[in-house]
């Protein structure tokens, strides 16, 4: 009897060690982080000393197209430098991360116009800066950004107005886009780090109202939810960057997986965990074989349609966290292995830029309906890719969750 128990124990241990080893063997995260480090050093060499940030490169283009600090993507480049510094602890990279982060300070000026993107801009840059240095001057900027974002909250609707400039232009009185789920993180953080406690309630309300109105029965989301400003009623769900109002825009669904996973981490309210699973499951169920989606899941034909590697990078980072938070072992395993397949495929020669240009990834789609950034390298794909690699590395080596909890 005893002998049988020993054999069983030995066998189980073997299986556990084998799966762990497999995970590590097939996915050499250190080599991939080293690849990112080389690419970003080449980008640093390419940039002149100015506050312009790299944003994207179309296929065949060798140099980054640059944008000013007011562009919605301006926080990703400093964020990438912070993640690289987190792993390699290179002081020169830290100096550059500080330099590019601090260029963004004017975004929190009191008379500076704001939309929901202030969350991406400030939390990816200053958020990581504060996380890694603990410097109080960064905390102050994050709190100022959260205060500005909170000004866009409409208590009658219960969500943030994402795009003030689309109110007139598109006739969308109170519009809330799915991307805005990402920017609840700065509100949660601020509410727990010296900011107004009401930011927490705003973020929870935004997540609840969006969950109710911006999703279809099957868990796929609209890009834009339009509400009546006065009555607060939901008017319609439409798209801006997806194929059609009724389709599942790939990056939008990835924002939703990431957003609801983060809301669960911050609230520990199980309804958000169950919802994160629902929005993740439909995304996973509908992926093509290599787990990198076409830019929209409902294209009439995929022939000649570009992929969106940025959606895969965002989803992989989100799924690694979702797996950590899961209360169900099988689901956790599903999400973690899916994330690893995504990261493995993104790290293949098909998706890595390598010598084609200085970015990490190619085959991303920014805005297909506007014919903008199609099959391109885009800075936010690189940001979520290095974030996912960092999360993966941390969970493998420390065998404990890598979470940016605000507590
Ligand atoms: N947040 C804008 C985009 O995903 O394109």
Boltz pocket constraint, residues with backbone or C-beta under 6 A from the ligand:
constraints:
  - pocket:
      binder: B
      contacts: [[A, 179], [A, 241], [A, 251], [A, 366]]
      max_distance: 6.0
